Amino acid sequence: MMRHMGSGSVRLAFSLGIAALAFAAAPVQAEDPATTGSVTKLPIPRFVSLKPSDTPMREGPSKDHRIKWVFKREGLPVEVIGEHDHWRRVRDSESTDGWVYFGRLSNRRTVIIRAGKSSAEQNLYRDDRETSAVVARLQPGVIANVQNCSRDWCKVGVESYSGYVRKDAVWGVYPDETIK
């Protein structure tokens, strides 16, 4: 849920599609330092997002392997931690990992809002400082499109709202990562 700050309080409900998620843990890094994928030659680990909803996660890299989970949220960020032919091993924000067919992944960068320390909601600020005006309050589980990220802040868009969130308030970017 997001509340607009200003004259009157506008509430926007977001369908979470997944039970309430706990996002207080730090982002999970791959066991090995950054490497290059054997198939794509792209960095591993790296973040991507899901294209369609109803994306199956399998136990292994083929359709012969059992489906262990079905993602129901388009745009959900996942971390690529391995590659095999047309399959990518991914991990979600709850550290569940498995294999997804590459055609169901997008390079579009998104983040998912974590629960705050003092309040469940996270502030979406007009500028990249906590003293700037609050544009909206974002509930845990909201997916936002990343426009760019600096050392401490990410500029994101959620529906018709755009603003800045602290990087430690989201899952889907690495602490030392900058996005232009």
Backbone hydrogen bonds in HBPLUS format (Angstrom, degrees):
<---DONOR---> <-ACCEPTOR-->    atom                        ^
c    i                          cat <-CA-CA->   ^        H-A-AA   ^      H-
h    n   atom  resd res      DA  || num        DHA   H-A  angle D-A-AA Bond
n    s   type  num  typ     dist DA aas  dist angle  dist       angle   num
A0139-GLN N   A0001-MET O   3.04 MM 138  5.16 125.2  2.35 141.1 155.6     1
A0002-MET N   A0012-LEU O   2.98 MM  10  5.20 145.4  2.10 139.2 149.9     2
A0012-LEU N   A0002-MET O   2.99 MM  10  5.20 155.5  2.05 148.4 155.9     3
A0137-ARG N   A0003-ARG O   3.17 MM 134  5.34 134.9  2.39 129.5 142.4     4
A0004-HIS N   A0010-VAL O   3.04 MM   6  5.23 156.5  2.10 143.8 151.3     5
A0035-THR N   A0044-ILE O   2.71 MM   9  5.13 163.6  1.74 155.1 158.4     6
A0044-ILE N   A0035-THR O   2.69 MM   9  5.13 149.3  1.78 144.2 145.0     7
A0037-GLY N   A0042-LEU O   2.70 MM   5  5.31 166.9  1.72 153.9 157.9     8
A0041-LYS N   A0037-GLY O   2.96 MM   4  4.58 137.1  2.15 116.6 127.4     9
A0046-ARG N   A0080-VAL O   3.25 MM  34  5.33 141.2  2.41 133.3 143.4    10
A0080-VAL N   A0046-ARG O   2.69 MM  34  5.33 154.4  1.75 168.8 171.7    11
A0048-VAL N   A0078-VAL O   2.94 MM  30  5.61 164.2  1.96 167.0 172.0    12
A0078-VAL N   A0048-VAL O   2.93 MM  30  5.61 162.7  1.96 143.5 147.1    13
A0049-SER N   A0106-SER O   2.98 MM  57  5.22 165.6  2.00 147.6 151.7    14
A0106-SER N   A0049-SER O   2.75 MM  57  5.22 159.4  1.79 158.8 161.1    15
A0050-LEU N   A0076-LEU O   2.98 MM  26  5.42 142.7  2.13 135.5 146.3    16
A0075-GLY N   A0050-LEU O   2.80 MM  25  4.91 158.9  1.84 139.4 144.5    17
A0051-LYS N   A0104-ARG O   2.82 MM  53  5.22 174.7  1.83 135.9 137.1    18
A0054-ASP N   A0071-PHE O   2.82 MM  17  5.33 115.6  2.24 133.3 151.1    19
A0055-THR N   A0071-PHE O   2.95 MM  16  4.98 142.4  2.10 136.4 144.5    20
A0071-PHE N   A0055-THR O   2.78 MM  16  4.98 161.0  1.81 149.7 143.2    21
A0057-MET N   A0069-TRP O   2.67 MM  12  5.09 166.9  1.69 162.3 159.3    22
A0068-LYS N   A0057-MET O   2.81 MM  11  5.88 155.1  1.87 154.2 162.6    23
A0069-TRP N   A0057-MET O   3.32 MM  12  5.09 147.6  2.43 143.9 142.9    24
A0058-ARG N   A0099-TRP O   2.74 MM  41  4.89 171.4  1.75 144.2 145.9    25
A0099-TRP N   A0058-ARG O   2.80 MM  41  4.89 170.2  1.81 142.0 145.4    26
A0059-GLU N   A0066-ARG O   2.94 MM   7  5.75 150.4  2.03 159.9 169.2    27
A0062-SER N   A0060-GLY O   3.05 MM   2  5.91 138.7  2.22 100.3  90.7    28
A0065-HIS N   A0062-SER O   3.22 MM   3  5.74 162.6  2.25 111.0 115.9    29
A0076-LEU N   A0073-ARG O   3.33 MM   3  5.72 156.3  2.39 131.6 130.4    30
A0079-GLU N   A0091-ARG O   2.85 MM  12  5.10 172.4  1.85 152.8 155.3    31
A0091-ARG N   A0079-GLU O   2.82 MM  12  5.10 139.0  1.99 135.1 148.6    32
A0081-ILE N   A0089-ARG O   2.70 MM   8  5.51 166.4  1.72 154.1 159.0    33
A0089-ARG N   A0082-GLY O   2.82 MM   7  4.63 158.0  1.87 118.5 125.6    34
A0084-HIS N   A0087-TRP O   2.94 MM   3  5.21 155.5  2.00 153.2 150.9    35
A0087-TRP N   A0084-HIS O   2.80 MM   3  5.21 159.5  1.85 136.6 142.5    36
A0102-PHE N   A0086-HIS O   2.83 MM  16  5.52 171.8  1.83 160.3 157.5    37
A0088-ARG N   A0100-VAL O   2.87 MM  12  5.38 167.4  1.88 155.5 159.4    38
A0100-VAL N   A0088-ARG O   2.88 MM  12  5.38 160.6  1.91 147.7 152.9    39
A0090-VAL N   A0098-GLY O   2.77 MM   8  5.66 157.8  1.82 169.8 174.6    40
A0098-GLY N   A0090-VAL O   3.02 MM   8  5.66 146.9  2.13 151.5 161.5    41
A0092-ASP N   A0096-THR O   2.94 MM   4  5.54 153.2  2.01 148.6 155.9    42
A0095-SER N   A0092-ASP O   2.95 MM   3  5.28 158.6  1.99 121.7 122.3    43
A0104-ARG N   A0101-TYR O   3.02 MM   3  5.83 167.7  2.03 128.3 132.3    44
A0105-LEU N   A0102-PHE O   3.10 MM   3  5.48 162.1  2.13 118.3 119.6    45
A0146-VAL N   A0109-ARG O   2.98 MM  37  5.50 173.2  1.98 138.0 139.5    46
A0111-VAL N   A0144-ALA O   2.89 MM  33  5.39 151.5  1.98 150.7 159.6    47
A0144-ALA N   A0111-VAL O   2.90 MM  33  5.39 161.6  1.93 152.0 158.1    48
A0112-ILE N   A0171-TRP O   2.93 MM  59  5.28 155.8  1.99 144.2 151.7    49
A0171-TRP N   A0112-ILE O   2.89 MM  59  5.28 147.2  1.99 143.9 154.7    50
A0113-ILE N   A0142-VAL O   2.92 MM  29  5.39 160.6  1.96 153.1 159.3    51
A0141-GLY N   A0113-ILE O   2.91 MM  28  5.27 163.1  1.94 139.8 141.7    52
A0114-ARG N   A0169-ALA O   2.90 MM  55  5.45 176.8  1.90 146.0 145.0    53
A0116-GLY N   A0119-SER O   3.03 MM   3  5.04 113.3  2.49 132.0 145.0    54
A0116-GLY N   A0120-ALA O   3.20 MM   4  4.68 150.7  2.29  96.7 105.5    55
A0122-GLN N   A0138-LEU O   2.79 MM  16  5.05 154.7  1.85 141.5 149.8    56
A0138-LEU N   A0122-GLN O   2.71 MM  16  5.05 170.0  1.72 157.2 156.5    57
A0124-LEU N   A0136-ALA O   2.80 MM  12  5.12 157.1  1.85 163.7 157.2    58
A0135-VAL N   A0124-LEU O   2.65 MM  11  5.50 152.0  1.73 158.8 169.0    59
A0136-ALA N   A0124-LEU O   3.36 MM  12  5.12 154.6  2.43 131.7 136.8    60
A0125-TYR N   A0164-TYR O   2.82 MM  39  4.93 165.3  1.84 150.8 146.5    61
A0164-TYR N   A0125-TYR O   2.72 MM  39  4.93 159.9  1.76 141.0 148.0    62
A0126-ARG N   A0133-ALA O   2.83 MM   7  5.50 153.5  1.89 163.0 168.2    63
A0132-SER N   A0129-ARG O   3.16 MM   3  5.74 166.5  2.17 116.1 120.1    64
A0142-VAL N   A0139-GLN O   3.27 MM   3  6.00 161.4  2.31 141.1 141.4    65
A0145-ASN N   A0157-GLY O   2.95 MM  12  5.15 160.0  1.99 157.2 153.3    66
A0157-GLY N   A0145-ASN O   2.88 MM  12  5.15 147.5  1.99 141.1 151.7    67
A0147-GLN N   A0155-LYS O   2.76 MM   8  5.41 167.9  1.78 160.0 158.0    68
A0148-ASN N   A0155-LYS O   3.39 MM   7  5.32 155.0  2.46 134.5 137.1    69
A0155-LYS N   A0148-ASN O   2.73 MM   7  5.32 157.9  1.78 154.5 162.4    70
A0149-CYS N   A0179-ILE O   2.86 MM  30  4.74 158.0  1.90 126.0 130.5    71
A0179-ILE N   A0149-CYS O   3.01 MM  30  4.74 152.8  2.08 120.8 129.0    72
A0150-SER N   A0153-TRP O   2.74 MM   3  5.33 158.0  1.79 159.0 166.8    73
A0167-LYS N   A0152-ASP O   2.79 MM  15  5.34 173.4  1.80 138.9 137.5    74
A0154-CYS N   A0165-VAL O   2.91 MM  11  5.51 160.0  1.95 161.4 168.1    75
A0165-VAL N   A0154-CYS O   2.96 MM  11  5.51 158.3  2.00 155.5 161.1    76
A0156-VAL N   A0163-GLY O   2.79 MM   7  5.70 159.1  1.83 168.6 174.7    77
A0163-GLY N   A0156-VAL O   3.03 MM   7  5.70 157.6  2.08 159.4 166.0    78
A0158-VAL N   A0161-TYR O   2.84 MM   3  5.20 157.3  1.90 142.9 150.6    79
A0161-TYR N   A0158-VAL O   2.87 MM   3  5.20 160.9  1.90 138.3 137.7    80
A0169-ALA N   A0166-ARG O   2.90 MM   3  5.31 160.6  1.93 116.6 121.7    81
A0170-VAL N   A0167-LYS O   3.34 MM   3  5.77 165.5  2.36 115.6 116.5    82
A0177-GLU N   A0174-TYR O   3.03 MM   3  5.06 163.7  2.06 111.5 116.4    83
